[in-house]
Amino acid sequence: MSAVLVVEDEAAIAELISLNLRHAGYEVTLASSAEQAQAAIDKVLPDLVLLDWMLPGQSGLQLALRWRGDPRTRGLPVIMLTARSDEADKISGLDAGADDYLTKPFSTKELLARIRALLRRQAPEAVNTTVEVSGLRLDPSTHRVTRRMGETALEVKLGPTEFRLLHFFMAHPERVYSRAQLLDRVWGDHVFIEERTVDVHIKRLREALGPVQCAPLVETVRGAGYRLTPLPDGQAI
C-alpha cells in the first residue's frame, strides 16, 4: 500500500481526494498548511505528495523548493495541484521540483492515472539501481552487500529474504513501515504468512549487519513498525 500525503487547504477538495485515494487502496495523510505538511514529512516520508500551490502562509511552490534542497526529501515524488493554468505557472511549478502538474478542476481518473504513472517511474530505480546508505552498499545486479571499513570492503552475507528486506529499506530510507506493509511490499500480498514472521527476518538482518557495525540502521518504531535510518556522520566509517 503506497502512502500519499495530500496537502490541500480547501477541506471539501481534500476530503474528496482522500476518499477516492483510499477507495483506490492508498494510505492517506492530510495536511492543510505548509507547517502541517512539513511536520508530516519530518515524521515519516510518504511515497508521494499531492501539493496544492496556494496554501496559507508558505506556498506549495516554496515548500517544493525546500524539499528539493534537502537530501532526505530530494527524491520525494510531488504532483502539484493548482488552479493556475498559464504555461509560465506550470514551468514555475516544474522548475521548483514538482514531478507533475495537474490543473484544477481535474477528474479523479486522471489524478489516479498520474499517481500510478509517477509511482511506476520511481519503482525501476529502486529495483535496479545500486543503493548506498551510511557506507553500506547494495548492488542488485550482483546480489552483493558490502561496507567499506578503512581500506577494506567487507561483504555481508544475507539470505534471499533478508536481501530483499534490506533492499526495500535502503530504497525507502526514513519511512516507517508496519509488518503488514512489509509483508505486502517485500513478500508480496499473495503470500499468506503471519506478521510476526517479519520480526524473525528483521532479527536475522540485524545479526548479519552486526559485524560491519550497521545493525543500528534498522530501527524499531514502537507501535508502528520498522524503518531504516542513516547512521550519524560520526558513526559512518
Backbone bond lengths (Angstrom), bond angles and torsions (degrees), N, CA, C in turn:
res aa  C-N    CA-C-N  psi(-1)  N-CA   C-N-CA  omega(-1)  CA-C   N-CA-C  phi
1 M - - - 1.454 - - 1.524 109.16 -
2 S 1.328 117.41 120.33 1.454 121.43 179.25 1.523 109.85 -81.17
3 A 1.341 115.43 143.04 1.458 121.85 -179.56 1.524 109.58 -99.51
4 V 1.332 116.76 129.48 1.463 122.39 -178.50 1.529 109.08 -121.62
5 L 1.331 116.20 128.88 1.463 122.00 173.37 1.521 108.00 -96.54
6 V 1.326 116.95 120.67 1.463 122.49 179.19 1.522 108.28 -102.90
7 V 1.331 116.52 114.02 1.460 121.83 -179.40 1.526 107.40 -106.64
8 E 1.332 116.33 100.91 1.473 121.91 -173.31 1.525 108.15 -152.00
9 D 1.346 116.88 125.82 1.467 119.57 -175.80 1.524 113.23 -88.06
10 E 1.331 118.62 -14.36 1.460 121.04 175.94 1.522 108.99 -86.03
11 A 1.337 115.48 110.31 1.466 121.15 -171.22 1.524 113.01 -57.86
12 A 1.328 117.34 -41.09 1.472 120.31 -177.66 1.529 111.11 -64.65
13 I 1.344 116.39 -42.01 1.464 120.14 178.83 1.521 110.53 -67.66
14 A 1.331 116.54 -43.36 1.461 120.90 179.97 1.522 111.29 -60.00
15 E 1.335 115.86 -42.60 1.464 120.13 -178.67 1.521 111.03 -68.39
16 L 1.325 117.30 -38.37 1.461 120.98 178.97 1.533 110.78 -65.13
17 I 1.339 116.29 -44.94 1.464 120.48 178.00 1.522 110.15 -62.48
18 S 1.333 115.43 -45.61 1.468 120.54 -179.13 1.525 111.56 -59.51
19 L 1.316 116.77 -45.31 1.458 121.55 -179.13 1.522 111.30 -59.80
20 N 1.332 116.21 -45.27 1.462 120.48 -179.15 1.531 112.01 -69.32
21 L 1.314 117.32 -37.69 1.464 120.26 178.52 1.526 111.07 -66.04
22 R 1.330 115.98 -43.87 1.472 119.14 179.13 1.524 110.88 -64.42
23 H 1.324 115.95 -38.58 1.464 120.38 177.73 1.530 110.53 -63.20
24 A 1.344 116.68 -30.86 1.468 121.28 179.55 1.525 112.31 -85.51
25 G 1.337 117.14 0.01 1.460 120.12 174.26 1.515 115.83 99.41
26 Y 1.338 117.25 12.70 1.459 119.78 179.22 1.527 110.84 -94.16
27 E 1.325 115.20 151.42 1.458 121.44 172.48 1.531 106.85 -91.19
28 V 1.335 117.58 126.42 1.466 121.09 -169.94 1.525 111.75 -118.61
29 T 1.335 115.09 136.13 1.460 122.87 169.87 1.522 107.35 -121.11
30 L 1.349 116.36 136.87 1.460 120.72 -178.27 1.523 110.91 -107.41
31 A 1.328 115.81 143.17 1.464 122.35 173.27 1.521 107.13 -141.14
32 S 1.339 116.99 137.19 1.461 120.69 -176.43 1.527 113.10 -108.03
33 S 1.330 117.28 2.93 1.462 121.01 178.85 1.517 109.42 -150.90
34 A 1.319 115.72 166.67 1.466 120.25 178.05 1.523 110.74 -62.73
35 E 1.340 116.00 -37.20 1.467 119.99 -179.62 1.526 111.08 -64.16
36 Q 1.338 116.50 -44.27 1.461 120.09 178.45 1.529 110.78 -65.50
37 A 1.329 115.80 -39.11 1.468 119.72 179.66 1.522 110.80 -63.50
38 Q 1.331 116.89 -44.16 1.459 120.32 -179.83 1.519 111.22 -65.12
39 A 1.332 116.29 -38.48 1.466 120.03 177.86 1.527 110.81 -62.71
40 A 1.342 116.67 -40.73 1.469 120.82 178.36 1.522 110.63 -65.42
41 I 1.330 116.95 -41.42 1.467 121.74 179.40 1.527 110.59 -66.01
42 D 1.334 116.72 -39.67 1.465 120.50 179.47 1.528 111.22 -64.32
43 K 1.332 115.94 -31.84 1.463 120.82 -178.83 1.520 111.31 -74.68
44 V 1.327 116.18 -50.22 1.469 120.50 -179.96 1.527 108.94 -159.23
45 L 1.325 116.57 136.91 1.461 120.49 179.39 1.531 110.68 -77.01
46 P 1.317 117.67 129.31 1.466 120.02 174.18 1.527 109.94 -79.72
47 D 1.314 116.33 176.08 1.461 120.40 175.74 1.528 110.95 -82.73
48 L 1.347 116.17 -23.04 1.468 120.24 -177.52 1.523 108.58 -161.89
49 V 1.349 115.58 149.88 1.465 121.10 177.94 1.527 109.77 -121.13
50 L 1.339 116.47 131.85 1.462 122.55 167.47 1.525 105.83 -99.16
51 L 1.323 117.20 114.60 1.460 121.84 -168.17 1.527 111.64 -119.42
52 D 1.333 116.47 116.01 1.454 121.23 176.49 1.531 109.44 -73.98
53 W 1.324 116.94 139.35 1.464 121.56 -179.61 1.531 110.23 -68.10
54 M 1.351 116.56 -51.10 1.462 121.73 -174.40 1.525 110.38 -90.16
55 L 1.326 115.54 104.80 1.460 122.08 178.94 1.524 109.03 -124.98
56 P 1.330 118.23 153.81 1.468 119.59 176.14 1.530 109.84 -66.44
57 G 1.326 115.89 138.30 1.459 118.98 -178.24 1.518 110.17 78.82
58 Q 1.309 116.31 -120.39 1.462 121.07 -179.85 1.527 110.40 -73.75
59 S 1.336 117.09 136.21 1.462 120.94 -177.85 1.527 111.67 -78.65
60 G 1.336 115.36 163.07 1.455 120.06 175.73 1.522 111.67 -62.05
61 L 1.321 115.88 -32.73 1.461 120.77 178.53 1.529 110.75 -62.22
62 Q 1.324 116.42 -45.90 1.469 121.16 178.45 1.526 110.86 -64.99
63 L 1.327 115.67 -37.44 1.461 120.56 179.98 1.525 110.61 -65.08
64 A 1.326 116.41 -43.19 1.463 120.65 178.56 1.529 110.86 -62.03
65 L 1.313 116.51 -41.57 1.469 120.61 177.69 1.527 111.30 -61.89
66 R 1.332 116.43 -40.44 1.468 119.89 179.11 1.526 110.70 -64.28
67 W 1.332 116.43 -43.58 1.469 119.80 -179.36 1.526 111.77 -64.45
68 R 1.325 117.14 -39.04 1.461 119.66 -179.72 1.528 111.57 -69.50
69 G 1.317 117.40 -20.54 1.457 120.54 178.35 1.511 114.40 -88.71
70 D 1.331 116.78 -5.14 1.466 121.90 -178.86 1.526 108.84 -106.02
71 P 1.343 118.57 123.38 1.472 120.60 -178.09 1.527 113.28 -54.91
72 R 1.343 117.05 -31.99 1.470 120.40 -177.45 1.527 111.31 -69.02
73 T 1.329 117.41 -32.91 1.460 121.03 -174.52 1.529 112.78 -113.20
74 R 1.325 116.58 6.57 1.465 120.31 -174.93 1.530 112.44 -58.74
75 G 1.322 117.07 -37.42 1.463 120.72 -177.36 1.507 114.43 -94.08
76 L 1.333 117.45 10.16 1.465 121.34 -177.09 1.529 110.45 -68.22
77 P 1.343 119.52 121.57 1.472 121.28 179.44 1.529 110.89 -67.78
78 V 1.335 116.41 129.16 1.465 121.52 -176.98 1.528 110.02 -130.43
79 I 1.333 115.91 127.46 1.462 121.91 169.97 1.519 106.97 -110.17
80 M 1.321 117.39 120.94 1.459 121.21 -179.34 1.514 110.44 -88.70
81 L 1.336 115.88 132.07 1.460 122.86 178.55 1.527 107.79 -110.72
82 T 1.325 118.10 129.83 1.458 119.86 -176.98 1.521 111.79 -161.30
83 A 1.326 114.56 154.89 1.460 120.72 174.21 1.526 110.95 -84.17
84 R 1.327 117.09 -8.30 1.464 121.30 179.92 1.534 109.18 -76.05
85 S 1.321 116.08 119.64 1.467 119.45 -175.19 1.520 113.54 -113.15
86 D 1.339 117.46 -4.04 1.461 119.89 -179.95 1.521 110.42 -65.03
87 E 1.323 115.74 147.00 1.465 120.70 179.72 1.528 111.43 -57.98
88 A 1.333 116.28 -40.09 1.468 119.98 -179.27 1.525 111.37 -61.53
89 D 1.352 116.18 -37.83 1.462 120.04 178.60 1.528 111.11 -68.02
90 K 1.321 116.39 -40.51 1.467 119.87 177.81 1.525 110.50 -61.50
91 I 1.331 116.06 -43.29 1.466 120.21 179.03 1.524 110.48 -62.76
92 S 1.339 116.68 -41.12 1.466 120.30 178.57 1.520 110.97 -61.40
93 G 1.336 116.13 -42.90 1.459 119.89 179.35 1.510 112.48 -63.80
94 L 1.321 116.68 -43.85 1.470 120.60 -179.92 1.521 110.89 -69.32
95 D 1.337 117.04 -37.75 1.465 120.34 178.35 1.527 111.26 -67.17
96 A 1.328 116.52 -27.93 1.463 120.12 178.96 1.525 111.73 -72.97
97 G 1.328 116.25 -14.54 1.457 119.20 177.19 1.508 115.13 123.33
98 A 1.334 118.51 -0.01 1.464 119.56 176.91 1.529 109.84 -66.73
99 D 1.321 115.86 141.05 1.467 120.45 178.24 1.514 111.40 -84.65
100 D 1.328 116.36 -24.55 1.459 121.16 179.69 1.519 107.58 -152.20
101 Y 1.323 116.39 165.92 1.460 122.49 -171.82 1.519 107.58 -142.50
102 L 1.329 116.80 124.20 1.462 120.78 -177.60 1.519 108.64 -126.60
103 T 1.341 115.92 124.64 1.461 121.32 -175.96 1.527 110.98 -90.46
104 K 1.334 116.04 132.55 1.463 121.75 175.19 1.529 109.82 -76.30
105 P 1.350 118.12 144.15 1.467 126.27 -5.70 1.526 110.98 -78.42
106 F 1.322 116.51 150.28 1.452 121.06 179.35 1.530 109.08 -133.04
107 S 1.315 115.63 159.13 1.463 119.54 179.53 1.526 109.87 -86.51
108 T 1.310 114.98 150.67 1.462 120.09 178.16 1.520 111.05 -61.82
109 K 1.327 116.67 -38.23 1.468 120.35 -179.81 1.520 111.10 -61.71
110 E 1.339 116.49 -42.03 1.465 119.24 179.52 1.520 110.46 -67.11
111 L 1.323 117.50 -41.78 1.470 120.68 178.82 1.526 110.71 -59.40
112 L 1.331 116.65 -48.06 1.465 120.30 -179.14 1.527 110.99 -63.82
113 A 1.331 116.61 -37.91 1.468 119.99 178.75 1.527 110.88 -64.14
114 R 1.330 117.12 -41.11 1.461 120.45 179.43 1.534 111.43 -68.06
115 I 1.330 116.60 -37.27 1.464 120.19 176.72 1.525 110.06 -62.73
116 R 1.329 116.79 -47.50 1.465 120.70 -179.84 1.530 110.64 -61.10
117 A 1.321 116.61 -42.07 1.465 120.34 -178.85 1.521 111.24 -64.08
118 L 1.329 116.86 -42.84 1.464 120.00 -178.91 1.525 111.17 -68.20
119 L 1.325 117.37 -40.00 1.465 120.21 178.12 1.526 110.68 -66.77
120 R 1.341 117.32 -34.61 1.474 119.45 176.45 1.519 110.82 -65.16
121 R 1.324 116.37 -38.65 1.472 119.39 -179.98 1.512 110.95 -65.78
122 Q 1.330 116.55 -30.34 1.457 119.85 -179.91 1.524 111.51 -76.75
123 A 1.332 116.89 -32.30 1.470 121.20 -172.93 1.522 114.43 -61.79
124 P 1.359 121.07 -47.14 1.457 119.47 -177.81 1.515 113.15 -58.66
125 E 1.351 116.71 -34.11 1.453 119.95 179.87 1.523 110.20 -63.18
126 A 1.339 115.21 -42.45 1.459 118.78 -179.29 1.521 111.64 -68.74
127 V 1.334 117.11 -30.39 1.463 120.63 -175.80 1.522 112.27 -81.65
128 N 1.326 117.64 -42.14 1.462 120.61 -167.91 1.512 116.11 -102.82
129 T 1.307 118.62 -18.86 1.446 121.35 -172.31 1.524 111.67 -93.39
130 T 1.328 116.61 141.84 1.457 121.52 173.92 1.519 109.17 -61.57
131 V 1.323 116.49 134.08 1.467 121.27 179.52 1.520 109.11 -118.28
132 E 1.337 115.64 149.71 1.460 120.41 -178.90 1.519 109.75 -142.14
133 V 1.327 115.84 132.23 1.458 122.65 177.66 1.515 108.10 -138.81
134 S 1.335 116.52 125.04 1.466 122.49 177.28 1.526 112.77 50.97
135 G 1.313 116.27 40.52 1.460 120.62 178.10 1.512 114.24 83.08
136 L 1.330 117.18 -7.54 1.472 121.25 176.82 1.528 107.42 -87.82
137 R 1.321 116.57 124.85 1.468 121.75 -173.47 1.522 110.02 -119.20
138 L 1.338 116.51 127.18 1.463 121.68 179.14 1.517 108.07 -118.84
139 D 1.326 115.71 123.87 1.469 122.35 -179.36 1.529 108.57 -113.78
140 P 1.343 117.85 106.09 1.465 120.33 -178.28 1.526 113.18 -63.82
141 S 1.333 117.60 -31.40 1.464 120.26 -175.89 1.528 112.04 -68.78
142 T 1.335 116.91 -34.79 1.474 120.45 179.05 1.523 112.00 -102.25
143 H 1.346 115.65 -6.05 1.473 121.87 -179.56 1.538 110.47 58.04
144 R 1.340 116.03 41.97 1.459 120.78 179.78 1.527 111.00 -122.17
145 V 1.329 114.25 144.81 1.457 121.34 173.98 1.524 107.39 -123.00
146 T 1.328 116.60 126.59 1.470 120.61 -178.56 1.516 109.67 -135.00
147 R 1.335 115.40 158.38 1.454 120.94 170.28 1.514 109.33 -137.86
148 R 1.315 115.13 128.70 1.458 119.97 179.39 1.525 108.68 -81.10
149 M 1.323 114.76 124.70 1.467 121.40 177.60 1.527 106.99 -127.01
150 G 1.323 115.09 103.60 1.455 119.45 -173.06 1.516 109.11 72.43
151 E 1.322 116.39 -125.71 1.467 121.23 -179.92 1.526 112.28 -95.21
152 T 1.329 116.54 0.04 1.463 120.84 -174.25 1.519 111.37 -112.20
153 A 1.324 116.42 137.60 1.462 122.12 173.94 1.521 108.00 -100.33
154 L 1.310 116.95 110.06 1.462 121.60 -178.11 1.525 109.92 -91.77
155 E 1.329 116.01 135.17 1.456 120.12 -179.50 1.518 110.48 -89.83
156 V 1.326 115.88 140.12 1.459 122.95 177.98 1.522 108.22 -101.54
157 K 1.306 117.13 124.13 1.461 122.05 -179.72 1.525 109.51 -89.87
158 L 1.328 116.26 120.04 1.457 121.66 -178.12 1.520 111.20 -129.25
159 G 1.319 115.47 146.73 1.447 120.20 170.68 1.515 109.16 -73.92
160 P 1.339 118.37 166.88 1.472 121.39 -176.11 1.526 113.45 -60.23
161 T 1.330 117.70 -38.81 1.465 119.45 -179.88 1.517 111.01 -70.51
162 E 1.340 117.04 -42.02 1.457 120.60 178.60 1.537 110.73 -64.34
163 F 1.338 116.39 -34.95 1.467 119.84 178.14 1.531 109.93 -64.29
164 R 1.337 117.02 -46.74 1.469 120.49 179.79 1.530 110.87 -63.09
165 L 1.329 115.36 -40.04 1.458 120.43 -179.50 1.530 110.79 -64.27
166 L 1.332 116.63 -46.19 1.460 120.69 178.70 1.526 111.19 -64.12
167 H 1.335 115.82 -41.34 1.474 119.90 179.29 1.518 110.32 -60.19
168 F 1.314 116.94 -44.00 1.460 120.35 179.89 1.521 110.99 -62.96
169 F 1.329 116.42 -45.81 1.465 120.16 179.25 1.527 111.42 -61.22
170 M 1.336 116.68 -44.91 1.463 120.39 -177.18 1.526 111.91 -67.72
171 A 1.324 116.85 -29.58 1.461 120.68 177.78 1.528 111.83 -78.69
172 H 1.337 117.00 -14.72 1.472 121.49 -179.19 1.531 109.77 -134.11
173 P 1.332 118.25 59.81 1.467 120.14 -177.36 1.522 112.05 -64.40
174 E 1.310 114.87 150.89 1.474 124.38 175.27 1.532 113.84 75.30
175 R 1.305 118.21 -7.97 1.461 118.96 -177.38 1.529 110.04 -93.17
176 V 1.314 115.89 136.14 1.464 121.27 -179.72 1.527 108.94 -88.37
177 Y 1.330 115.57 131.34 1.472 120.73 177.78 1.523 109.63 -125.46
178 S 1.318 115.61 132.83 1.460 120.59 176.07 1.529 109.34 -73.32
179 R 1.309 116.49 168.44 1.468 120.31 177.11 1.533 110.29 -60.27
180 A 1.338 116.14 -41.83 1.470 119.47 -179.56 1.526 110.84 -62.65
181 Q 1.330 117.09 -40.90 1.468 120.34 179.33 1.524 111.14 -65.96
182 L 1.330 116.76 -39.51 1.464 119.97 178.85 1.529 110.73 -66.08
183 L 1.328 116.72 -40.07 1.462 119.46 176.62 1.530 110.74 -60.17
184 D 1.332 115.42 -40.21 1.464 120.45 -179.12 1.520 111.48 -69.48
185 R 1.343 117.13 -43.77 1.461 121.11 -172.28 1.525 113.54 -85.59
186 V 1.329 117.61 -29.16 1.475 121.05 -176.21 1.526 111.89 -102.59
187 W 1.325 116.68 -45.73 1.468 120.08 -178.84 1.523 111.38 -86.17
188 G 1.338 116.78 -32.74 1.463 120.99 -175.78 1.517 109.50 102.13
189 D 1.346 115.85 138.54 1.465 118.86 -174.10 1.525 113.09 -72.87
190 H 1.333 117.10 -4.26 1.461 119.01 177.28 1.525 111.39 -85.87
191 V 1.323 116.49 -5.63 1.469 120.60 -177.84 1.519 108.64 -97.91
192 F 1.332 116.51 122.25 1.459 120.61 -177.28 1.527 109.58 -103.48
193 I 1.338 114.46 94.35 1.462 120.60 177.91 1.522 108.19 -133.35
194 E 1.318 116.40 161.99 1.459 120.80 -177.62 1.523 110.76 -71.52
195 E 1.345 114.64 146.21 1.457 119.41 -179.14 1.526 112.25 -61.28
196 R 1.322 117.76 -29.76 1.465 120.95 -178.46 1.530 111.76 -64.99
197 T 1.338 116.01 -17.57 1.462 119.58 176.09 1.530 110.24 -59.21
198 V 1.325 116.22 -33.09 1.469 120.26 178.52 1.523 110.03 -59.01
199 D 1.340 116.95 -41.63 1.470 120.56 -178.92 1.526 111.57 -60.15
200 V 1.318 115.77 -38.00 1.473 120.20 179.97 1.524 110.28 -62.88
201 H 1.329 116.39 -45.13 1.459 120.10 -177.86 1.534 111.90 -73.46
202 I 1.321 117.10 -30.71 1.470 120.19 173.64 1.524 109.42 -62.80
203 K 1.335 116.65 -43.29 1.464 121.30 179.15 1.531 110.24 -62.03
204 R 1.329 116.93 -44.15 1.470 120.43 178.59 1.526 111.09 -64.04
205 L 1.322 116.54 -39.31 1.460 120.52 179.75 1.522 110.66 -63.76
206 R 1.324 116.77 -44.59 1.470 120.24 178.81 1.525 111.02 -63.13
207 E 1.312 116.21 -40.30 1.472 119.47 179.48 1.531 110.69 -62.97
208 A 1.334 116.85 -38.95 1.463 120.65 179.83 1.525 111.52 -69.61
209 L 1.338 115.97 -32.47 1.464 120.20 -178.84 1.533 112.47 -83.14
210 G 1.322 116.67 -13.41 1.461 120.99 -177.93 1.524 114.60 -55.86
211 P 1.344 118.86 -49.59 1.473 120.14 -177.08 1.529 114.28 -60.41
212 V 1.339 118.17 -21.94 1.469 119.82 178.40 1.532 110.54 -106.70
213 Q 1.336 116.21 18.07 1.464 123.75 172.91 1.534 112.67 61.38
214 C 1.320 116.36 34.36 1.470 120.37 -178.94 1.530 113.20 -116.41
215 A 1.331 117.83 4.06 1.462 119.31 179.54 1.534 112.81 -56.80
216 P 1.371 118.76 -36.35 1.471 118.84 -179.69 1.529 114.14 -65.46
217 L 1.341 117.16 -11.43 1.462 118.85 177.38 1.526 111.81 -58.30
218 V 1.325 116.51 -38.23 1.466 121.45 -175.84 1.521 108.68 -91.79
219 E 1.315 115.71 108.37 1.458 122.06 -175.15 1.525 111.56 -102.27
220 T 1.320 115.15 145.05 1.457 121.49 170.23 1.518 108.43 -92.39
221 V 1.316 116.98 126.42 1.459 121.92 176.90 1.523 106.78 -104.80
222 R 1.316 115.88 107.24 1.459 120.83 -171.96 1.526 112.13 -55.50
223 G 1.321 114.83 127.56 1.457 121.16 177.89 1.515 114.78 77.50
224 A 1.361 117.15 0.54 1.462 119.11 -176.85 1.519 112.79 -126.35
225 G 1.338 118.02 -44.04 1.459 119.75 -178.22 1.511 111.90 147.93
226 Y 1.318 116.42 -131.99 1.463 121.47 -176.01 1.522 110.13 -134.92
227 R 1.330 115.42 155.97 1.461 121.32 173.29 1.520 109.09 -150.78
228 L 1.333 115.54 159.21 1.454 121.87 174.12 1.523 108.06 -105.06
229 T 1.338 115.95 121.32 1.458 121.88 -178.88 1.524 109.43 -119.50
230 P 1.341 118.30 124.23 1.470 120.27 178.03 1.516 111.60 -54.05
231 L 1.329 115.45 144.88 1.463 120.30 178.65 1.525 109.69 -69.95
232 P 1.359 116.39 150.55 1.463 118.19 173.20 1.523 110.46 -55.89
233 D 1.335 116.76 150.50 1.463 120.71 -175.33 1.516 112.42 -52.77
234 G 1.302 116.38 -35.04 1.456 119.25 -177.63 1.518 113.79 -67.94
235 Q 1.347 116.19 -18.82 1.459 119.10 -179.18 1.511 112.47 -95.91
236 A 1.348 117.50 -9.99 1.457 120.25 179.69 1.522 109.58 -77.43
237 I 1.306 116.99 129.21 1.469 121.48 -176.36 1.516 109.74 -104.25
